[in-house]
């Protein structure tokens, strides 16, 4: 089994779980934030919807200068429908890129720059896909679940039932 085929199994499961979470994001809470240092709910949800696109970018490029990236739009511009459309587009593109990636491609180095050419890290692309993309997505999806709970929105079960979806 190739590296990409092995990762696709996890990718499909995590993307389905992430979509279930994004489906719960309420349009009327996009500007809500739990703390002044926290992202607003709409900005966090947008980040989660964008992260699968980072997989495509990692596979098709050799570096990213994060200091040159545009900022996030105001969270009030987001809607659940738009987030789901963006997420679905990014997932489809990422899945295709991953399915077509050779082991040789996934072992090539990829570098994150943090502005002004300063190197944050260089890892094989597969390590970037697992940590900087997949684990990063799972981390922010969990934050989004907390935001949902704090807004009395039912949290979906992801690795088993949630307190809102008891099956026992």
N, C-alpha and C positions, 0 to 999 in steps of 0.2 A: 504494500500500500504506500502511495506517495505521501509526502508531508501534507500537501494540500488536501488530499482525500481524507486524511486523518483529522485535520482541523475543520473540515466542512461539517463533520458530524456535530462537533461542539458549536460551531457557528450557527447552524440551523436551529439548534435548541435554544441558544442564547438570544438569537434574534426573535424567535417566537415569544419568548418570555419578555423581552424588551417591548415588543409591540403590545402585548397585553397590558403592560404598565402604561405606555403612552396613551392607550385607549381610555384610560381613566382620568387623564389630565383635564380638569374643568376649565372651560374658556373664561369663566368669571373670576378665576384665581391666578391668572398669569402674572400679575404684579406682586403677588403675596410673597413675603420672605420671612423665614423664621428668626432672622438676626440681621443686623445692619451689615455684617461682613459676608453674609451669604448671598448667593445668586438668587434673584427672584425665580419663582417656580417656572415661569415661561422661558426664562433664559436657560435654566437647568434642563428643561425638557427639550429645548432647541439643541443644546449641546449633545444630549443623548441621541437625538434624531440625526445629528451630523456625524457622530463618531463612526458608524459603519463606513462612511466615505473615506475615513482615514485609512481603512484597509486598502482600498483601491489606490489611494495616493502612495501608500508605503510600497505596494507591489510595483507600481509604475514609475516611481522616482527613486532617487538615491539619497535625498535629503529634504529637510523642511526647515526654513528659517521662520520660527514662530513669531519673531519680532516684526515680521513684515505682513502678518495676517490682519485682516480688518477686524474691528470690534464687533460685538453682538448688537443687533438692533434692539430697541426697547421691547421688553417682554409683552407689552400690550399688543404688539403687532402680530403675535402668534395666535393661532387657533389650533384646536386639537386636530381638525381636518388637515390643515396645512402641515402640521408636524408629522402626521401619519403619512401624508403624500411624500414629504421629503425623506422620511425614514424608509419607506418602501422603495423609493428610487435608489437611495444609497445602498440598501441591502441587496437589491438586484444587481447593481453594478459591482459591489464588493464580492458577491457570490461568484459572479462570472469571472472576475479578476483572479480570485483565489482558485477556482476550478481550473483555470488555464495556466496557473503558475507552476513552473517546473521546480523540482528540488534545488536545482542549481540557482535559479532566481531567488528562491527563499533563503538561500545561504549567503547571498551577496550582502555586503555591509550597507547599512542605512544610518544616516546621521541626523540628529536633531540639533539645530542651531537656535540660540536664544536671543538673537539680535546682534548686529555688528559682527557677524561671523563667529561668535563665541560658541564653541562646541559644548553641548550638554552631554551627549553620549553618541557612541557609534556601536551598533549591535547588528548581528545578522537580521535580515528582514523577518525571519520567523520569530525571533525573540521580540522584535518590535510588535509584530501582530499579536502575540500572546500577551505581552505586558502593556505596552503603550496604547494598544487598541482594545483588545478583548477585556483585560482586567480593568482598564480605565473605564470602559463602558459599564461593566458590572458594578464597579464602585459608584458611578454616578446614577445608575439605575436604582441602586439601594438608597441613595440619598433621596431620589425622587419618590421612592416608596415611603420614606419618613415624611416627606412633605405632604403626600396624600393622606397619611394617617393623621397628621396634625390638622388637616382640613376636613376630617371626618369623611373622607372618600374611601370606599372599600379598596383594600390592597389585594391585588391578585396573588394567588399562590404561584410560586415559581419553581421551587424544588420540592414541593409538597403543598399541602393546604395552608392557607393563611388563617388568621383569626377570623377573617370575614368569609372564608370559604371552607368551613369545617365539613369534613366528610366522614368523620368518625363519631 
